[in-house]
Amino acid sequence: MDDRWATLLTDTIADGVYPLPGYARRQFTGGDVVAAASVRDALFAIIATHGTWYAWASTQPQTRALRGRAPVYIAHLADALDTSVVIRHVWHGGLLAPLTRDRFRRPTRAPLELLRAVMLRARGVPTPEVMGFALYDAGPGFVRIDVATRYIPDSHDFAAVLANVAPDITRSAAFDAIALLLHQLSRNGFTHPDLNVKNILLQQTGPTLQASVLDVDVMRWDAHMPVAVAMRQNTDRLLRSLAKARRQFGITFTDAERDTFVRGVSRDVSDTLRDSSRTPPPAASGRR
């Protein structure tokens, strides 16, 4: 399993190939699309009739406002599965964003985002299903990108919970769910260098509150990383985000809440090291 993922990861980073079961690629005049088999016909048809997914989604009735660097749209696919998707157009961040805007050099990070999401879900780590991505030619060697993910209804990001605008989710339940997510990430060798209060999604499913991780294209994977090391990296990054939220945005949480959370995470690490018989897998081939 680890050898397979390492090979896929190496090929995806180097060439932008997408050899993933259950997904299909189709080229069209001016670009190409990769989409899950369950929705590929609907997503391919949108390109033919509207030009881009984002242009189509922007015209659909919106039940909820989402924002990233630009508006993010929720739209309904008229497919057999009655699927709702989140459509986002990808933009550069950082100091050069006003210059680079939304043009990316092929193969872009979109294939890596898809692979990461498939890897996470295969290992039982909650993250929204990536339904596909579209690349639109934007000059020699450059493209613009739309990404479609399955919409998770009745969900809130962690920032909304901290800001007390998600009344159906308590902070203590959110911290417990996030501690479990950190445990799931870390015991599978995943670290998230940009883990923050905006890219953890919380959804109440019956009696269970589930935390899902977002922005997975930047995540790193090392099958041999010790659980405690991965947990420390993930926890430290999230704690920095919590401190920033409190300092810059007036989101309040107490030192006692923070300390309880850290103790819970530490206990998870101790339980894993004590109870798990996990041994390092054989050395994976290829670059990680």
C-alpha positions in Angstrom: 0.0 0.0 0.0 2.7 2.5 1.0 4.8 1.6 -2.1 1.7 2.2 -4.3 1.0 5.6 -2.7 4.7 6.6 -3.0 4.7 5.7 -6.7 1.5 7.6 -7.4 2.7 10.6 -5.4 6.0 10.7 -7.3 4.3 10.5 -10.7 1.7 13.1 -9.7 4.3 15.6 -8.6 6.6 15.1 -11.5 4.2 14.8 -14.4 0.7 15.7 -13.2 -0.6 12.3 -14.2 -3.8 11.0 -12.5 -3.7 7.2 -12.5 -6.4 6.9 -9.9 -9.2 4.2 -10.1 -12.7 5.7 -10.3 -11.6 8.9 -12.1 -11.6 9.7 -15.8 -9.8 12.3 -17.8 -11.2 14.1 -20.8 -9.5 16.7 -22.9 -11.5 19.5 -24.6 -10.6 22.4 -26.8 -8.8 24.7 -24.4 -8.1 22.4 -21.5 -8.9 19.1 -19.8 -11.0 17.7 -16.9 -10.5 14.9 -14.4 -13.7 13.8 -12.7 -15.0 11.0 -10.5 -16.9 8.4 -12.5 -20.1 9.1 -10.5 -20.3 12.7 -11.7 -18.1 12.8 -14.8 -20.9 13.1 -17.4 -22.5 16.0 -15.5 -19.2 17.8 -15.0 -18.1 17.2 -18.6 -21.4 18.6 -19.8 -21.0 21.8 -17.8 -17.8 22.6 -19.7 -19.5 22.1 -23.0 -22.4 24.4 -22.1 -21.0 27.0 -19.8 -17.2 27.1 -20.5 -16.1 26.7 -16.9 -17.5 25.2 -13.8 -17.0 28.4 -11.9 -19.1 30.4 -14.4 -21.9 27.8 -14.2 -21.8 27.7 -10.4 -21.9 31.5 -10.0 -25.3 31.5 -11.7 -26.9 28.8 -9.4 -29.1 29.7 -6.4 -27.0 29.8 -3.3 -28.3 28.4 -0.1 -25.2 29.5 1.9 -22.4 32.0 1.4 -18.9 30.6 1.4 -15.7 32.7 0.9 -12.1 31.9 0.4 -9.8 34.3 -1.5 -12.8 34.7 -3.8 -16.4 33.6 -3.6 -16.9 29.8 -3.4 -20.1 28.5 -4.8 -22.4 25.6 -3.8 -24.2 24.1 -6.8 -26.4 21.1 -7.5 -25.5 18.5 -10.2 -28.5 17.0 -12.0 -27.0 13.6 -11.9 -28.3 10.2 -10.8 -26.8 10.6 -7.3 -28.4 14.0 -6.7 -25.0 15.5 -5.8 -24.3 19.0 -4.4 -20.7 20.2 -4.9 -18.6 23.1 -3.8 -16.9 24.8 -6.8 -13.9 27.0 -6.1 -11.6 28.9 -8.5 -8.0 28.6 -7.5 -6.0 31.8 -6.8 -2.4 32.4 -5.8 -1.7 33.7 -2.3 1.2 35.6 -0.9 3.0 38.7 -1.8 3.0 38.0 -5.6 -0.7 37.2 -5.7 -1.6 40.6 -7.4 0.8 39.7 -10.2 0.3 35.9 -10.5 -3.4 36.0 -9.8 -5.1 32.8 -11.0 -2.6 31.5 -13.6 -0.6 28.4 -12.7 2.1 26.5 -14.4 1.2 23.0 -15.4 0.8 20.4 -14.0 -0.4 22.6 -11.0 -1.2 21.3 -7.5 -4.7 20.1 -8.5 -3.6 16.5 -9.2 -1.8 16.4 -5.9 -4.9 17.7 -4.1 -6.9 14.9 -5.6 -4.4 12.3 -4.7 -4.0 13.6 -1.2 -7.8 13.5 -0.7 -8.0 9.9 -2.0 -5.1 8.8 0.3 -6.6 10.4 3.4 -10.1 8.9 2.8 -8.5 5.5 2.0 -6.9 5.6 5.5 -10.0 6.7 7.3 -9.1 10.3 7.7 -12.1 12.6 7.2 -11.8 15.0 4.3 -14.4 16.1 1.7 -14.4 14.0 -1.5 -12.7 15.7 -4.4 -15.1 15.2 -7.3 -12.7 16.5 -9.9 -10.8 19.5 -11.3 -10.7 21.4 -14.5 -7.7 23.0 -16.1 -8.2 25.8 -18.7 -5.4 26.9 -20.9 -4.1 30.3 -20.0 -1.1 30.9 -22.3 1.9 28.6 -23.1 2.4 26.2 -20.2 -0.1 28.0 -17.9 -3.7 27.1 -16.9 -6.5 28.4 -14.7 -8.1 25.9 -12.3 -11.5 25.0 -10.9 -11.9 22.3 -8.2 -15.1 20.5 -7.3 -15.6 18.8 -3.9 -18.6 17.1 -2.4 -20.6 19.6 -0.3 -20.9 18.7 3.4 -24.3 20.1 4.6 -24.9 21.5 8.1 -21.2 22.0 8.7 -19.1 24.9 10.2 -15.4 25.6 10.2 -13.7 25.8 13.6 -13.4 29.5 13.4 -17.2 29.8 13.3 -17.5 27.6 16.4 -14.9 29.8 18.2 -16.8 32.9 17.2 -20.0 31.5 18.6 -21.9 31.6 15.3 -22.4 27.8 15.2 -24.8 27.4 18.0 -25.4 23.7 17.4 -21.7 22.8 18.1 -20.1 23.4 21.5 -16.5 24.3 21.9 -15.7 21.3 24.1 -17.2 18.9 21.5 -15.3 20.7 18.8 -12.0 20.3 20.7 -12.7 16.6 21.2 -13.5 16.0 17.6 -10.4 17.9 16.5 -8.2 15.9 18.9 -9.4 12.8 17.2 -8.7 14.3 13.8 -5.1 15.1 14.8 -4.8 11.5 16.0 -6.0 10.1 12.7 -3.7 12.4 10.7 -0.6 11.7 12.8 -0.9 7.9 13.1 -1.0 7.8 9.3 2.0 10.0 8.8 0.2 13.1 7.6 1.3 16.6 8.6 -0.4 19.8 7.6 1.9 22.9 7.5 -1.1 25.2 7.3 -3.5 23.7 9.8 -5.7 26.5 11.1 -9.1 27.3 12.4 -10.5 27.9 8.9 -9.5 24.6 7.3 -11.1 22.2 9.9 -14.7 21.5 9.1 -17.1 20.3 11.8 -20.3 18.4 11.1 -22.8 16.8 13.5 -23.9 13.4 12.2 -26.4 12.0 14.7 -24.7 11.8 18.1 -21.2 12.2 16.6 -19.4 15.4 15.8 -16.9 14.8 13.0 -13.9 17.0 12.2 -12.6 17.0 8.6 -9.4 18.5 7.2 -9.4 20.9 4.3 -6.7 22.4 2.0 -5.1 19.0 1.6 -2.9 19.9 -1.4 -0.3 21.4 1.0 -0.2 18.3 3.3 2.9 16.2 3.6 3.1 12.4 4.0 5.8 10.3 5.5 4.8 6.7 6.2 7.8 6.4 8.6 7.3 9.5 10.7 6.8 8.6 14.4 3.3 9.3 15.6 4.5 11.6 18.4 6.5 13.7 16.0 3.6 14.1 13.5 1.2 14.9 16.4 3.5 17.5 17.8 3.9 19.2 14.4 0.1 19.2 13.7 -0.8 20.4 17.2 1.8 23.2 17.3 0.5 24.5 14.0 -3.1 24.5 15.2 -2.2 26.2 18.5 -0.4 29.0 16.6 -3.5 29.5 14.6 -5.6 29.6 17.8 -3.3 32.2 19.3 -3.5 34.3 16.1 -7.3 34.1 16.0 -7.4 35.3 19.6 -4.9 38.1 18.9 -6.1 39.4 15.6 -9.8 38.6 15.3 -11.0 38.8 18.9 -12.0 35.2 18.9 -12.0 34.3 22.6 -11.0 31.0 24.2 -9.5 30.5 27.6 -6.1 29.2 28.6 -8.0 26.5 30.5 -9.6 25.4 27.2 -6.3 25.3 25.5 -4.6 23.3 28.3 -7.4 20.8 28.3 -7.1 20.4 24.6 -3.3 19.9 24.8 -3.7 17.3 27.6 -6.2 15.4 25.5 -4.0 15.4 22.5 -1.0 14.3 24.6 -3.1 11.5 26.0 -4.0 10.3 22.5 -0.3 10.1 21.6 0.5 8.1 24.8 -2.4 5.7 24.2 -1.3 5.2 20.6 2.3 4.5 21.5 1.2 2.1 24.3 -1.6 0.2 22.5 -0.5 0.2 18.9 1.8 -2.5 17.6 2.6 -0.4 14.5 6.0 -1.0 13.0 7.6 1.0 10.2 6.5 -0.3 6.8 9.1 -1.4 4.2 11.0 1.5 2.7 8.7 3.1 0.0 10.1 3.6 -3.4 10.2 7.0 -5.0 10.3 10.5 -3.7 7.9 11.5 -0.9 
